[in-house]
Amino acid sequence: AVHDLGDSLSIGLAWILAKLGNRPASQNFSYGYKRLSLLGSLINGIVLIAGSAWVLYQSIPRLSDPEMPVTEGMLALSIFGIAVNGFAAFKLSKGKTMNEKVLNWHLLEDVLGWVAVFVVSIVLMFVEWPILDPILAIGFTLFILFNVLRNVGSTLKLFLQGVPDKNLAKKIESKLKSIPEFQSFHHLHLWSLDGEHHVLTVHIELNASVSLEDQRTLKQRLSQELSEFDLSHTTVEFELDNEHCRDQ
């Protein structure tokens, strides 16, 4: 009951933060509130880690002293748990933000837990092997814990404004190199608001032959070239040949 209460509170909080994250940008938060979704992801990750630690703490001692559960009640509850949590996990399975991914693992943990209960209840109806209950609980918990730690690591990386997708960064660099009017580029920064909405800033040094009139056309061309990457925000600064970059 305590575990399910924690699940409900953390999922509810993540849902609220995700809704607040859809508010439009303001003067104080010019990029908007998308990062609230990351906060929900981090909170859910911490709750999952704590819950997994609690399951391991409860299950490991039961290996040496397993108890025979009430199999009929286990079976009925497991079917209900699989149906409810499975439907919710399916609805979130195509989520792209880190918050949706961690929430999906949160629900998947519950689904796998109920699957373990279902399997054990069926087996225990025919054989008296109560040790199966803690073994399956430990196995599924370790599996979930591994994936949650990986997602929490990805969330922390986004909080620290790490590159969200190295392949995307390489494609953008290749695109910039393919434009002959560009002599070079530097200060290319690719980061993400929430794991889905990416931001790009870059300084581009133009060839000496590019005139002021050409720059306008070049900006429009560059905007069209970068549109294929579906970036949420793009800031490009042109620098003339041999112009000193103030940020270096």
C-alpha positions as CSV (number, residue, x, y, z in Angstrom):
1,A,0.0,0.0,0.0
2,V,2.8,2.4,0.9
3,H,4.6,1.6,-2.4
4,D,1.4,2.2,-4.4
5,L,0.8,5.5,-2.5
6,G,4.4,6.6,-3.4
7,D,3.7,5.6,-7.1
8,S,0.5,7.7,-7.2
9,L,2.1,10.8,-5.6
10,S,5.2,10.7,-7.9
11,I,3.2,10.1,-11.1
12,G,0.7,12.8,-10.1
13,L,3.6,15.3,-9.4
14,A,5.2,14.4,-12.7
15,W,1.9,14.9,-14.6
16,I,1.5,18.4,-12.9
17,L,5.0,19.4,-13.8
18,A,4.6,18.3,-17.4
19,K,1.4,20.3,-17.7
20,L,3.1,23.4,-16.1
21,G,6.0,22.9,-18.6
22,N,3.6,23.5,-21.5
23,R,3.0,27.1,-20.4
24,P,4.3,29.7,-22.9
25,A,7.6,31.5,-22.4
26,S,7.7,34.6,-20.2
27,Q,10.1,37.5,-19.6
28,N,11.7,35.7,-16.7
29,F,11.8,32.3,-18.4
30,S,12.5,33.1,-22.0
31,Y,12.9,29.5,-23.1
32,G,9.7,28.5,-21.4
33,Y,9.1,25.9,-18.7
34,K,10.0,22.7,-20.5
35,R,12.7,21.9,-17.9
36,L,10.0,21.3,-15.4
37,S,9.5,18.0,-17.2
38,L,13.1,17.1,-16.4
39,L,12.5,17.9,-12.8
40,G,9.6,15.4,-12.8
41,S,11.8,12.8,-14.4
42,L,14.4,13.3,-11.7
43,I,11.9,13.0,-8.9
44,N,10.4,9.9,-10.4
45,G,13.9,8.4,-10.8
46,I,14.7,9.0,-7.2
47,V,11.4,7.5,-6.1
48,L,12.0,4.4,-8.3
49,I,15.5,4.0,-6.9
50,A,14.2,4.3,-3.3
51,G,11.4,1.9,-4.1
52,S,13.7,-0.6,-5.6
53,A,16.0,-0.5,-2.6
54,W,13.0,-1.1,-0.4
55,V,12.0,-4.1,-2.4
56,L,15.5,-5.6,-2.2
57,Y,15.6,-4.9,1.5
58,Q,12.3,-6.8,2.0
59,S,13.0,-9.6,-0.5
60,I,16.6,-10.6,0.3
61,P,15.9,-11.8,3.9
62,R,13.0,-13.8,2.6
63,L,15.3,-16.0,0.6
64,S,16.3,-17.8,3.8
65,D,12.8,-17.8,5.4
66,P,10.2,-17.7,2.6
67,E,6.5,-17.7,3.5
68,M,3.7,-19.4,1.6
69,P,1.3,-16.7,0.3
70,V,-2.5,-16.9,-0.3
71,T,-2.4,-17.9,-4.0
72,E,-6.0,-17.1,-5.0
73,G,-5.8,-13.5,-3.8
74,M,-2.4,-13.1,-5.4
75,L,-3.8,-14.3,-8.8
76,A,-6.8,-11.9,-8.7
77,L,-4.8,-8.9,-7.7
78,S,-2.0,-9.6,-10.3
79,I,-4.5,-9.7,-13.2
80,F,-6.0,-6.4,-12.1
81,G,-2.5,-4.8,-11.6
82,I,-1.3,-6.0,-15.0
83,A,-4.4,-4.6,-16.8
84,V,-4.3,-1.2,-15.1
85,N,-0.6,-0.5,-15.1
86,G,-0.1,-2.2,-18.5
87,F,-2.6,0.1,-20.2
88,A,-1.0,3.2,-18.6
89,A,2.5,2.0,-19.6
90,F,1.3,1.4,-23.2
91,K,-0.1,5.0,-23.4
92,L,3.3,6.3,-22.4
93,S,5.4,3.9,-24.5
94,K,5.9,6.4,-27.3
95,G,6.8,9.3,-25.0
96,K,9.8,11.3,-26.1
97,T,10.7,13.5,-23.1
98,M,12.8,12.2,-20.3
99,N,9.8,12.6,-17.9
100,E,7.7,10.4,-20.1
101,K,10.4,7.8,-20.4
102,V,11.0,7.6,-16.6
103,L,7.3,7.5,-16.0
104,N,7.0,4.7,-18.4
105,W,9.7,2.7,-16.6
106,H,7.9,3.5,-13.3
107,L,4.7,1.9,-14.7
108,L,6.7,-0.9,-16.3
109,E,8.2,-1.7,-12.9
110,D,4.7,-2.1,-11.5
111,V,3.6,-4.3,-14.5
112,L,6.6,-6.6,-14.2
113,G,6.0,-6.8,-10.4
114,W,2.4,-7.9,-11.0
115,V,3.6,-10.3,-13.7
116,A,6.0,-11.8,-11.1
117,V,3.0,-12.1,-8.7
118,F,0.9,-13.7,-11.5
119,V,3.6,-16.3,-12.4
120,V,4.3,-17.2,-8.8
121,S,0.7,-17.5,-7.9
122,I,0.1,-20.0,-10.8
123,V,3.2,-22.0,-9.9
124,L,2.4,-22.1,-6.2
125,M,-1.0,-23.5,-6.9
126,F,0.7,-26.7,-8.0
127,V,4.0,-26.8,-6.1
128,E,4.9,-25.5,-2.7
129,W,8.0,-23.3,-3.6
130,P,7.5,-20.1,-1.7
131,I,11.1,-19.1,-2.4
132,L,10.0,-18.2,-6.0
133,D,8.3,-15.1,-4.8
134,P,11.5,-13.3,-3.4
135,I,13.7,-14.6,-6.3
136,L,11.4,-13.1,-9.0
137,A,11.0,-9.9,-7.0
138,I,14.8,-9.5,-6.7
139,G,15.4,-10.3,-10.4
140,F,12.8,-7.9,-11.8
141,T,13.8,-5.1,-9.3
142,L,17.5,-5.4,-10.4
143,F,16.4,-5.2,-14.1
144,I,14.3,-2.1,-13.4
145,L,17.0,-0.5,-11.3
146,F,19.6,-0.8,-14.0
147,N,17.3,1.0,-16.5
148,V,16.2,3.7,-14.1
149,L,19.8,4.5,-13.2
150,R,20.6,4.9,-16.9
151,N,17.6,7.2,-17.4
152,V,18.5,9.3,-14.3
153,G,22.0,9.6,-15.7
154,S,20.5,10.9,-19.0
155,T,18.4,13.3,-17.1
156,L,21.3,14.7,-15.1
157,K,23.2,15.1,-18.4
158,L,20.4,17.2,-19.8
159,F,20.3,19.3,-16.6
160,L,24.1,20.0,-17.1
161,Q,23.3,20.9,-20.8
162,G,25.2,18.0,-22.3
163,V,24.8,17.2,-25.9
164,P,21.5,15.3,-26.2
165,D,22.3,13.5,-29.4
166,K,25.9,13.1,-30.7
167,N,24.7,11.8,-34.1
168,L,22.5,14.9,-34.5
169,A,25.5,17.2,-33.6
170,K,27.6,15.5,-36.3
171,K,24.9,15.9,-38.9
172,I,24.6,19.6,-38.1
173,E,28.4,20.0,-38.4
174,S,28.4,18.2,-41.7
175,K,25.6,20.4,-43.0
176,L,27.5,23.6,-42.0
177,K,30.7,22.3,-43.7
178,S,28.8,21.6,-46.9
179,I,27.9,25.3,-47.4
180,P,30.8,26.9,-49.5
181,E,30.2,30.4,-48.2
182,F,31.1,29.3,-44.7
183,Q,34.9,29.5,-44.0
184,S,34.6,27.9,-40.6
185,F,32.4,27.7,-37.5
186,H,33.0,27.6,-33.7
187,H,31.1,27.8,-30.4
188,L,28.6,25.3,-31.7
189,H,26.5,24.3,-28.7
190,L,23.7,21.8,-28.9
191,W,21.6,21.2,-25.8
192,S,18.1,20.2,-24.9
193,L,15.3,21.7,-22.8
194,D,13.7,18.4,-22.0
195,G,15.2,15.7,-24.1
196,E,12.8,16.4,-27.1
197,H,13.1,20.2,-27.7
198,H,16.7,21.0,-28.7
199,V,18.5,24.3,-28.9
200,L,21.4,25.2,-31.2
201,T,23.8,28.2,-31.1
202,V,26.8,28.7,-33.4
203,H,29.2,31.3,-34.6
204,I,30.0,31.1,-38.4
205,E,32.9,32.9,-40.1
206,L,32.0,33.9,-43.6
207,N,34.3,33.9,-46.6
208,A,35.7,37.3,-47.6
209,S,33.6,37.2,-50.8
210,V,30.3,37.3,-49.0
211,S,28.7,40.7,-49.1
212,L,26.2,42.2,-46.7
213,E,23.4,41.6,-49.3
214,D,24.5,38.0,-49.6
215,Q,24.2,37.5,-45.9
216,R,20.4,38.0,-45.9
217,T,20.0,35.3,-48.6
218,L,22.5,33.1,-46.8
219,K,20.5,33.4,-43.5
220,Q,17.3,32.3,-45.3
221,R,19.2,29.4,-46.9
222,L,20.7,28.3,-43.6
223,S,17.3,28.4,-41.9
224,Q,15.9,26.1,-44.6
225,E,18.9,23.8,-44.3
226,L,18.6,23.4,-40.6
227,S,14.8,22.9,-40.6
228,E,15.3,19.2,-41.3
229,F,16.7,18.8,-37.8
230,D,13.5,20.1,-36.1
231,L,15.3,22.4,-33.6
232,S,13.1,24.4,-31.2
233,H,15.5,27.3,-31.0
234,T,18.4,28.3,-33.3
235,T,20.7,31.3,-32.8
236,V,23.4,31.9,-35.5
237,E,25.9,34.7,-35.4
238,F,27.8,35.6,-38.6
239,E,31.4,36.8,-38.4
240,L,33.2,38.5,-41.2
241,D,36.6,37.3,-42.4
242,N,39.3,38.0,-39.9
243,E,36.8,39.4,-37.4
244,H,37.8,38.9,-33.8
245,C,35.2,36.8,-31.9
246,R,34.4,38.5,-28.6
247,D,33.6,35.1,-26.9
248,Q,37.1,33.7,-27.5
